[in-house]
Amino acid sequence: DLMKYSEDCPGYSVLYEALSQMLEVLRAVDERMLQRNIVDYPYRLEDEGPMQLQAPFILWTDGNR
């Protein structure tokens, strides 16, 4: 909401860059946490069963995308 209502303000570009950097840090932390959980898993993954693909999906409602 802050970005939405700040478009015409003088510091918008600085605010936009700061938000972009914060989101990049969150993505990096999220990826690292996932990687660490996989690397430090104490058991053999083969014993857990077949691996399944984890991918995004899209849901349509009311004919809208």
ABEGO torsion letter per residue (X at the ends): XAAAAAAABAAAAAAAAAAAAAAAAAAAAAAAAAAAAAAABABBAAAAEBBBBBBBBBBBBGGBX
